[in-house]
């Protein structure tokens, strides 16, 4: 759609080092939805950035996924110089957090739409804003019906599984923004909401979320490859979801038999250090008030150590170099000419 090209970073989605600035991409197969939607450069990598699920993704986005986090779907991605529009049609699991997919799209499916724009809010500083909307259709249970059945003495406890019915929906929206503030400092925020009428089915049990955070590169202390990050998250539940848990109901993640409701307040910080030639180490600390929305749980503190290594084989490096030459107009598969070397 365009002869002009822009730089692209080779990775799991492709090996090309440049792409047309105007293009229409299609992806078909098995993949995690966050590989294409709701990503940002500051708070999406759980390997060496933040680890909490509601920091690395929008917690109110109950995105289609099996137990391992994958779905099968079709994605269309329309890209222009200052905006992108993405749509995904994907399969839902047969049961909450289940491993098997429902392949009959008339019974269950997930629609996801994301608009990304790149406004210049600060001079010479990049920024992105992403607006997400989704609608899940599946064999969902109703919190309100489970509560009514329990209060009418039709069930011994509120049972969301007993109320499941095909055709029920979960609808939600999200905002994801990131902004470069200086050469070393970047900030991000996410806001999310879903209707919370029917059960959480695939990701986690969050109906309202607000998060913000930042990372700081180590240039000021002569560690330019190191990174320091901090984030705060506030999570909440819908009224029906809250009452269901308070009466003794259980979801696929939550259920203490009772609930003294309180919003989850989460602080997370990490430090990632470049140790030696692509070898990275990271320390992470999380402090959580009212884990699982239950004030009776008190405080939760978690720490961890992580490590990682960025390594590229000789064969992969050769493939990337060849792809780079192709994108520059070179057709030689055996040698690199002086013009390529000079670039």
C-alpha positions, 0 to 999 in steps of 0.5 A: 500500500506504500513504497515508503518503508519504516524500520521493523524489529525482527522477532517472533512475528517475522524477520523483516527489518523494514515494512511499508508504512501503509500496509494491511497485515493478516495473522492466522493461527494459534497465538496469545491476544496480548502479542498484538493488542494492549501492548506497550513498551513499558509495562507488557514484558513479564520476563524482565519488566513487571510481573503482576497480571494487572500491570502487564495487561489490562485486568478488566480485559477478559481476553479469549485464551485457554489455560496456557494463554493461547487462542486460535483466531484471525487478526487483521491489522491496518497500519498507517504512519500515525495510526493503526486499527486491529480486529481479531476474531478468536475462539473461546474456551469451552469452560472457564479457564479450560484447555479445550476450545469451542469451535462452533462460532455460533455458540461462542466467539470473541471480538476484539477491536483496537485503535492506536494513535501516535500523537505528539503531546511533547516535542521530540518525544514519542507517545501512543494511545490505544483504545480497546473494545471487546465482546465475548460470547460463550457458555457463561454463568450469571452472577445475578442468577446464581445469587437469586437461586441461592436466596430462593434456596434452590442451591446450597451455595451460589453456584455460577457453573449451574447457571451457564448458558450459551449466548451470554456476553461480556463486554468491556473497554480499555485505555492504554497510553504510554509517553516518553518524558525524557531520554531516560524516563517513560510513563504509562497508564491503563484504564479498564472496565467490563460489565461484570454481569456474567462470570470471568471466564479466561484471564482473571477476576477483575471488572474495574482497573486503573494502573500507572507506572514508569521506568527509568534507564540507568544512564544517570548511574552509568548503567545504560542497559539497566532499568528501574520500574515502579507501578501502582494498580487499583482493581475492583469488582462489579456489584453482582460479582462482589455479592456473589463472592460475599455469599460464598460463591466461587470463581475460577480464581476467587472464593474464600467462602465469605468476603469483606470487600476491599479494592485491591491496591498493588504496588510493584517495583523491579530492577533489571541489570545487564550482567554480561553480554546479553545476560540479564538479572532482575529483582521484583517486589510486590506489595498488595493490600486486600488480596482477592478483594478481601480485607480479612486477608490483610497484606501480601508481600512477594519478591522474586529473582529472575534471569534471562539471556538474549541469544541469536544463533548463527543461522538466525543471524544470517537470516536476519542479515539476508532479510535486511539486504532484501529490504534494501534492494539487494538480491545476493544470497552469498555475499554482502556488497560494499554498499550494504556494508556501508549502511 
